[in-house]
Amino acid sequence: MQPSSRRRLSGAATAATILSVALLLAGCASDAGAAKQSTSGAAQVKITMTNDGSKDVCAIDHPSAAAGPITFTVENKSATGITEVELQSDQRIIGEKENLAPGLKPVSFTLTLGGGKYTVYCPGAGEENQTFTVTGKAAAPKTGSVQTLLNDGSKQYAGYVDDQIVGLVQGVGTLKAAIDSGDVAAAKKAYGQARPFYERIESDVDGFVLPGTKPNDNAGNLDYLIDMRASNLDDSVGWHGFHAIERDLFQANAITDGTKQLATELQTNVTTLAGLAKKLNYKPEDLANGAAGLLEEVQSEKIKGEEEAFSHIDLVDFAANVEGSQQAFEYLKPGLTKIDATLTKQISTQYDKVNALLDTYRDPSAIGGYVTYTPALKASDANKLSQAVQALQDPLSRLAEKVATAQ
């Protein structure tokens, strides 16, 4: 990711209420016509990232689509300077896809969009901002047994997110108290206990910015300020959040006045996030997109050991991402079973396999309850972990379009 861009997708405010979202990318369109519906009932839009020899380009094959379900498929073929796409509406980030390294498999997500103009920010492209137009009005929400089950599940899921936010606020409060007392051991333990609350719902809450700031400004981006990492440090903004505290506690093994200031700031930002997140509502496809996005987080960061570079509690975050993903799926499951019972069973089976594998790394005496993800463990087990997650990702990625087009 470019240092000037923010950190994290998919569902978050992709999973959020938002009127609607559209996706577009900087670059030329290869077809001037509107995107057409496929047999699934969703319009299909392809976004391709390439390097033309002088600059990186994001190209969208259709510049517009009719209101309703739209599936966006994103592929980075050769653009080394582009790693993410942000969806913006009225200066707010309402969704993103990240870690789009050249040569990786295309990723897709489906959103139900209303008429209007939207901005897609593609940091690193020769032309970073473009407009995608959605015409007409989205159809009224469907009614019926399947839709009722999906919508009820989405409302119930909001309660799960609320519970995690309460836990996050409390966990950060405990972390701050330990830091203020100067107790390094207690602070390390509190750090490991607080992290899962954010990781379970990060695809739902990573699109918020501080009031009065722009979404592309890391200085006001709450996800960046709360969850920034060494690998995506913006020098103009500096260290903030969980991982700056992690550095002090686990690398320096010390609490300084600077650590205390970081803890105070983290508590303030988490409290602000909690207030903003109360406004979230969810559509069924938001849950499906978010579930897939959390697994992308696992593959792109946790398995690589990039997230917890100083504490090496990556398996704690890994497990939290999987849990959050599974919760989103479970709340949709009654409706999904009616839509495609075979696919639903396949996904359930793969969750069971991933969880069974994670159980082999549990250690009640370790910070966060999982063994330390050492370089040696990463070298021996990363491929096994990645394959298990990929076997779950593949069927899970098909859910968003199914729920968005369900009759």
TAHU-V694751 format. One record per pair of residues at least 4 apart in sequence whose ideal C-beta (glycine too) atoms are under 8 Angstrom apart, sorted by the first residue. I is the first residue (numbers start at 0). J is the second residue. Records with the same first field share a line. If there is no record, write none. Layout:
# TAHU-V694751
I->J, J
This chain:
# TAHU-V694751
0->4, 6, 82, 83, 97, 98, 122, 230, 231
1->80, 82, 122, 123
2->231, 232, 233, 234
3->122, 215, 217, 233
4->82, 83, 85, 122, 123, 215, 217, 231
5->83, 85, 92, 95, 214, 215, 217, 220, 222, 223
6->97, 205, 220, 222, 223, 226, 227, 228, 231
7->11, 95, 97, 201, 202, 205, 222, 226, 296
8->13, 94, 95, 96, 97, 202, 205, 288, 292, 295
9->13, 14, 94, 95, 96, 108, 202, 288, 289, 291, 292, 293, 295
10->14, 15, 94, 202, 203, 285, 286, 288, 289, 290, 291, 292, 293, 327
11->15, 92, 94, 95, 201, 202, 203, 204, 205, 206, 222, 289, 292
12->16, 17, 91, 92, 93, 94, 203, 204, 205, 206, 207, 279
13->20, 86, 93, 94, 95, 108, 110, 202, 206, 285, 288, 289, 292
14->202, 203, 279, 281, 285, 286, 288, 289
15->93, 203, 206, 279, 280, 281, 285
16->278, 279, 280, 281
17->88, 91, 93, 94
18->88, 113, 115
19->66, 88, 110, 111, 112, 113, 115, 133, 137
20->86, 88, 93, 94, 110, 112, 117
21->64, 69, 86, 110, 112, 115, 117, 119, 131, 132, 133
22->44, 46, 59, 69, 71, 73, 84, 86, 110, 117, 119, 131
23->46, 59, 62, 117, 118, 119, 129, 130, 131
24->46, 48, 57, 58, 59, 84, 119, 121, 124, 129
25->56, 57, 119, 121, 124, 125, 126, 127, 128, 129
26->56, 57, 58, 59, 121, 124, 125, 126, 129
27->56, 58
28->58, 59, 60, 61, 62
29->58, 60
30->60, 61
31->62
32->61
33->42, 61, 62, 63, 64, 65, 134
34->42, 43, 44, 60, 61, 63, 64, 65, 69
35->42, 43
36->40, 41, 42, 43, 65, 67
37->41, 42, 43, 70
39->70, 400, 401, 404
40->67, 68, 403, 404
41->67, 68, 69, 70, 109, 400, 403, 404
42->61, 64, 65, 67, 68, 69, 70
43->69, 70, 72
44->59, 60, 61, 64, 69, 70, 71, 72
45->59, 60, 61, 71, 72, 74
46->57, 58, 59, 60, 71, 72, 73, 74, 84
47->57, 58, 60, 74, 75, 76
48->55, 56, 57, 58, 73, 74, 75, 76, 77, 78, 81, 99, 101, 121, 124
49->55, 56, 58, 76, 77, 78
50->54, 55, 56, 77, 78, 79, 80
51->55, 56
53->125
54->124, 125
55->78, 79, 80, 81, 123, 124, 125
56->78, 124, 125, 126
57->78, 81, 84, 119, 121, 124, 126, 129
59->129, 131
62->131, 132
63->131, 132, 133, 134
64->69, 112, 131, 132, 133, 134
65->133, 134, 135
66->112, 113, 114, 133, 134, 135, 136, 137, 138
67->111, 112, 137, 138
68->109, 110, 111, 112, 284, 400, 403, 404
69->109, 110, 111, 112, 133
70->107, 108, 109, 399, 400, 403
71->107, 108, 109, 110
72->105, 106, 107
73->84, 96, 99, 105, 106, 107
74->104, 105, 106
75->81, 82, 99, 100, 101, 102, 103
76->101, 102
77->101
78->101, 123, 124
79->101
80->123, 124
81->99, 121, 122, 123, 124
82->97, 98, 99, 100, 122, 123
83->95, 96, 97, 98, 99, 121, 122
84->95, 96, 99, 119, 120, 121
85->92, 94, 95, 119, 120, 121, 122, 214, 215
86->92, 93, 94, 95, 117, 118, 119
87->91, 92, 93, 117, 118, 119, 120, 214
88->93, 115, 117, 118
90->213, 214
91->206, 208, 214
92->205, 206, 207, 208, 214, 220
93->206
94->108, 110, 206, 288
95->205, 206
96->106, 108, 292, 295
97->295, 299
98->295, 298, 299, 300
99->103, 106
106->295, 396
107->396, 399, 400
108->284, 288, 291, 292, 399
109->284, 287, 288, 399, 400, 402, 403, 404
110->284, 288, 399, 403
111->137, 282, 284, 403
112->117, 133, 137
113->133, 136, 137
114->133, 134, 135, 136, 137
115->132, 133
116->130, 131, 132, 133
117->130, 131, 132, 133
118->128, 129, 130, 131
119->128, 129, 131
120->127, 128, 214, 215
121->127, 128, 129
122->127, 215
123->127
140->146, 150
141->146, 405, 406
142->146, 147
143->147, 406
144->148, 337
145->149, 334, 337, 338, 405, 406
146->150, 334, 405
147->151, 334
148->152, 333, 334, 337
149->153, 283, 331, 334, 335, 402, 405
150->154, 283
151->155, 333
152->156, 283, 286, 330, 331, 332, 333, 334
153->157, 281, 282, 283, 285, 286, 330, 331
154->158, 281
155->159, 330
156->160, 281, 286, 326, 327, 330
157->161, 279, 280, 281
158->162
159->163, 326, 330
160->164, 200, 203, 204, 276, 279
161->165, 276, 277
162->166
163->167, 196, 199, 200, 323
164->168, 196, 200, 204, 272, 273, 276
165->169, 273
166->170, 196
167->171, 193, 196, 197, 269, 273
168->172, 269, 270, 273
169->173
170->174, 189, 192, 193, 194, 196
171->175, 193, 262, 265, 266, 269
172->176, 266
173->177, 189, 192, 193
174->178, 186, 189, 190, 192, 193, 244, 262, 265
175->179, 262, 263, 265, 266
176->180, 189
177->182, 185, 186, 188, 189
178->186, 244, 254, 258, 259, 262
179->259, 262
180->185
181->254
182->186, 254
183->187, 248, 252, 253, 254
184->188
185->189
186->190, 244, 248, 254
187->191, 248, 249, 310, 366
188->192, 366
189->193
190->194, 241, 244, 245, 248, 310, 366
191->310, 312, 315, 366, 367, 368
192->367
193->197, 241
194->198, 241, 307, 312, 315, 316, 319, 367
195->199, 315, 316, 318, 319, 322, 367
196->200, 319
197->201, 204, 225, 226, 241, 319
198->296, 315, 316, 319, 320, 323
199->293, 319, 320, 322, 323, 326
200->204, 323
201->205, 222, 226, 293, 296, 320, 323
202->288, 289, 290, 292, 293, 296, 323
203->276, 279, 281, 285, 289
204->221, 222, 272, 276, 279
205->221, 222, 226
206->214, 222
207->221, 222, 272, 275, 276
208->212, 213, 214, 216, 219, 220, 221
209->219, 220, 221, 224, 271
211->219
212->216, 218, 219, 220
213->219
214->220
216->220
217->223, 224, 227, 233, 235, 236
218->224, 235, 236
219->224
220->224
221->225, 268, 271, 272, 275
222->226
223->227, 231, 233, 236, 239, 240
224->236, 239, 240, 264, 268
225->239, 240, 241, 265, 268, 269, 272
226->240, 241, 242
227->231, 232, 233, 236, 238, 239, 240, 242, 243
228->232, 242, 300, 305, 306, 308
229->242, 246, 308
230->305, 308
232->237, 238
233->237
238->242, 243, 246, 261
239->243, 261, 264, 265, 268
240->244, 261, 264, 265, 268
241->245, 265
242->246, 307, 308, 309
243->247, 261
244->248, 258, 261, 262, 265
245->249, 250, 307, 308, 309, 310
246->250, 251, 309
247->251, 253, 254, 255, 257, 258, 261
248->252, 253, 254, 258, 309, 310
249->309, 310, 311
250->309
251->255
253->258
254->258, 259
255->259
256->260
257->261
258->262
259->263
260->264
261->265
262->266
263->267
264->268
265->269
266->270
267->271
268->272
269->273
270->274
271->275
272->276
273->277
281->285, 286
282->286, 403
283->287, 331, 334, 402, 403, 405
284->288, 399, 400, 402, 403
285->289
286->290, 327, 328, 330, 331, 402
287->291, 327, 328, 331, 395, 398, 399, 401, 402, 403
288->292, 399
289->293, 323, 324, 327
290->294, 323, 324, 325, 327, 328, 395, 398
291->295, 324, 392, 395, 396, 398, 399
292->296
293->297, 320, 321, 323, 324, 327
294->298, 320, 321, 324, 388, 391, 392, 395
295->299, 392
296->300, 301, 320
297->301, 302, 317, 320, 321, 388
298->302, 385, 388, 389, 392
299->303, 305
300->305, 306, 316
301->305, 306, 313, 314, 316, 317, 320
302->313, 317, 377, 381, 384, 385, 388
303->377, 381
304->308, 311, 313, 372, 374, 377, 381
305->313
306->313, 316
307->311, 312, 313, 315, 316, 372
310->366
311->371, 372, 373
312->316, 365, 366, 367, 369, 371, 372
313->317, 372
314->318, 357, 360, 367, 369, 370, 372
315->319, 366, 367, 368, 369
316->320
317->321, 357, 369, 384
318->322, 357, 369
319->323
320->324
321->325, 350, 353, 354, 357, 388
322->326
323->327
324->328, 395
325->329, 350, 354
326->330
327->331
328->332, 335, 346, 350, 395, 398
331->335, 398, 402
332->336, 343, 347
333->337
334->338, 402, 405
335->339, 342, 343, 398, 401, 402
336->340, 343
338->343, 401, 402, 405
339->343, 401
340->344
341->345
342->346, 394, 397, 398, 401
343->347
344->348
345->349, 394
346->350, 391, 394, 395, 398
347->351
348->352
349->353, 387, 390, 391, 394, 395
350->354, 391
351->355
352->356, 387, 390, 391
353->357, 387, 388, 391
354->358
355->359
356->360, 383, 384, 387
357->361, 369
360->369, 370
361->368, 369, 370
362->368, 369, 370
363->368
365->369, 370, 371
370->376
371->376
372->376, 377
373->377
374->378
375->379
376->380
377->381
380->384
381->385
382->386
383->387
384->388
385->389
386->390
387->391
388->392
389->393
391->395
392->396
394->398
397->401
398->402
399->403
400->404
401->405
